[in-house]
């Protein structure tokens, strides 16, 4: 019974850990995408300003 409880506990903790890791990676990807978009927009503004 104790071994079953320990196995269940480890499985539950690992499941939550992996889910948290997935959410963190997804959030970091969104942050990186936002940074790329902002950099591209800034480049376009500089390009447009240089044309005038």
C-alpha positions as MATLAB code, in Angstrom:
seq = 'XXXXXXXXXXXXXXXXXXXXXXXXXXXXXXXXXXXXXXXXXXXXXXXXXXXX';
ca = [
       0.000    0.000    0.000;
       2.816    2.407    0.853;
       4.604    1.638   -2.408;
       1.408    2.275   -4.362;
       0.932    5.616   -2.620;
       4.567    6.601   -3.303;
       4.236    5.670   -6.974;
       1.014    7.651   -7.296;
       2.594   10.665   -5.581;
       5.657   10.614   -7.835;
       3.479   10.263  -10.925;
       1.300   13.199   -9.837;
       4.279   15.442   -9.092;
       5.900   14.599  -12.429;
       2.663   15.343  -14.273;
       2.388   18.790  -12.686;
       6.072   19.494  -13.297;
       5.805   18.649  -16.990;
       2.638   20.718  -17.382;
       4.330   23.691  -15.739;
       7.348   23.321  -17.980;
       5.137   23.294  -21.062;
       3.366   26.472  -19.984;
       6.687   28.203  -19.299;
       8.072   27.292  -22.708;
       4.866   28.421  -24.411;
       4.993   31.749  -22.559;
       8.639   32.280  -23.447;
       7.799   31.619  -27.091;
       5.100   34.273  -27.019;
       7.494   36.754  -25.404;
      10.107   36.057  -28.058;
       7.540   36.481  -30.832;
       6.542   39.837  -29.359;
      10.161   40.933  -29.266;
      10.679   39.960  -32.901;
       7.535   41.835  -33.944;
       8.601   44.948  -32.049;
      12.068   44.841  -33.616;
      10.637   44.457  -37.103;
       8.210   47.330  -36.543;
      11.027   49.553  -35.297;
      13.076   48.690  -38.381;
      10.175   49.583  -40.644;
       9.727   52.926  -38.888;
      13.435   53.722  -39.298;
      13.255   52.739  -42.963;
      10.217   54.947  -43.519;
      11.857   57.869  -41.703;
      15.003   57.509  -43.810;
      12.975   57.774  -47.029;
      11.825   61.322  -46.262;
];
